[in-house]
Amino acid sequence: MTEELENTMSTSYSNKVLDLARKAGVIRSRDLDAIGVPRQYLSILVRRGAIQRVGYGLYAATDAEVTAEHTVVEASKKVPRGVLCLLSALRLHGLTTQAPFEVWMALDRKAWRPKVEYPPLRIVRFSGKALTGRIQEREIEGVTVRVYDPAKTVADCFKYRNKIGNDVAMEALRDCWKKRLATMDDFWDAAAICRVSRIIRPYLESLT
């Protein structure tokens, strides 16, 4: 095989890997088998800086044009019955500056825990109306993402304040009210669903 032919094959293989990574978002070395590319090209592209490692055995294109919510998109594709909640929902609603490493998702108490390598998930178990109530659907990167609405997200934060911090819950409530993302009736309804009406009452009263 001539050097020119080898270079042509190298370029062709590299382009195939990059195309796959840009379309899929995250790839594994075994994904190269399906496009007929030797796995060694993944390491070559990492050394060149065209591909980056984003997790154990997981890779993404360094120039991938994805939104800041790409991890929640990936989580929603892999766990379609899950609902974004708590810190991930706050982030999506613009109610926190935190960028949680894990994607927080609510699942039914009886549902199997999903086996997902990427992105890392933080599963919270909900049931009844606390699971099914006040869900919004958003279209992000062509994928339907389910998330609790701002009022329900705030109520969840008070319910799980021991997990995320009472200060986070109070800040989310104030910010949500200031940005007019929910009405007082929305807050009371969500608080009833989450059974935190007594807990949230003094904070709601302080807003009016």
N, C-alpha and C positions, 0 to 999 in steps of 0.2 A: 504494500500500500504506500503510495507516494505521500510526502509530507503535506502537499496541497490538499489531497483528498482527506487526510487525517484532520487537517484544520477545518475543512468544510463540514465534516461529520461532527467535530467538536462544537462548532457554531450551531449546527442544526440541533444537536442534543441539548445544548445550553438553552436555546430559544424555546424548545419544547418544555423543559423544566420550568423556565420562568413563566411561560404562558399558563402552565398548570397551576403554579403557585399563585399567580395573580387572579385566576378564576376561582380557585378553591379557597384562597385565603391562607389556609394552613395545610401542609402536606407532610407525609412520612416517606421514608426511603422506599418502602414497598410500593408506594403509589407510582414510582417510576416504571415499574414492571408493566403496568397497563398501557404505557405510551411507548414501550420498546426502547427505553433509555437505560443504560447501565447505571447502577446505583452510585458508582464512583463519581458521577458528574455532580451529585449533590454536594459532596465534599469539596469538589473543585470550585463550585459556585460560592460556597461559604468562604473559601480562601480568597476568592476574588472580591468578596463583599457584596455580591449580587443577591445572595440568600443569607438570612440570619436565623439562628436558632432561637425559638421562642418558648421552648419547653423541652422536656425529655423526649428525644426522638421526633420533635416537631419543628417544622421550618416554615418561614414565610419570606416572600420577596421583600427586600429592603425598600424598594420604591413603590410598593403596593399602594394604590389610591383607595383607601378605605376610610370610612367615617370613624369618629372617635368612639362610636358605639359598636364597633365591629365585634368585640367580644360578646356583647349581648345578642348580636345577630347570630353568631356561631352557637351560642347556648340555646337560643330559640329554635334553631334548625335541628339541633340534636335532642332537645327535650321539648317538643311541641306542646305538651300538656302543662308545662311549667309556666308560671307567671312571675315576671320580674317583681321583686319586692324589696322593701327596706332600703339599704344603701344603694343598690343598683337602680331601684325605682327613683330614689331621690336624685341620683345623678342624671337620669333620663329626663326628669322634670325640671332640672336646673335648680334644685333646692339644696345642693351641697357642692362644695369645691373638692370634696374628697373623690379620689379615683380608686375605688376598691379593687384590690388584686383579684378577688374572687367575684363571680357573678352570683348574686343572691337570687334564688328562685324558690317560689312556694310550690309545694306538691301536696297532693292528698296524703293523709296519714297512712293510708293502706297501700300507696303506690310503691313499686320497687324503686330503689335508689338507682338512678341511671349510671351506667358505666361509661363515663366520658373522661378522656385523658386531657382534652383541651376544649374550651378554657376551664380553669378550675372552678368548681361550683361550691356554693354554700347553700345547702338545702335546708329549708325551714318548712315544717309540717303544719298545714292548715287543714281545716275541715268545715263542712257546712257552708253557710253564707260567707264566712270569713275567707273561704277559698274561692267561691264563685262570684262574690259580690263586687261591684264597682270596678270591673275590668275594662280597660281601654285596649284598642288594637291600633298599632302604628305600623306604617310601611317604611322599613329602613333597609337600604341596599336590596330592594326587591323582596324582602322577607317580612312576613307578618310577625310582629313582636307584640306579645301580650304583656301588659303592665297594669298594676293597680293605679287608679286615678290619684291625683294629688291628695285629696282628703283621706282616702283609704290608706295611702302610704303614710301620711302623718299619724293616723290612728294606730297603724301597725308599729310605728316607731315608739309610740307610748307603751304599747303592749309589750314590746320586746326591748324596752329601755335598758334592761339589765345586760342585753347583748351588745347594744350599740351606743349606750350612754344617754342619760337623761338630757344632757346639754344638746346633743344632736337632735333629739325629738323636739325640744323647745325651739331651737333655731329653725328647724324645718317648719314648724307651725307658724312662727312669726313671718318667715320668708314667704310661705304659701299665701298667707293673708295679705301681706304687703303687695305681692305680685297679682293678687286677685285671681288665683288659680282655683279657688274654692269659696263657696259661700258659707255662712254660718250654719245653714241648714245641711249643707254637704258634710261639714265637720260633725254635726250631731248624729247624722245618719251613719256615717262611717264609724263613729265612736260606739254607737249601739251595736253595729255589726261585730266590732272587735271586743265588745264588752269592756270598754274603758271609759265610759261616760263619767263615772265618779272621779276617776283619775284626771281626766282632761278638763273637767268643768272649770276649775279655778284659772287655768291657762286661757280657756276660751273667754271667760268673763273679763279677763284682763285686756282683751283685744278690743272690747266695745266700751 
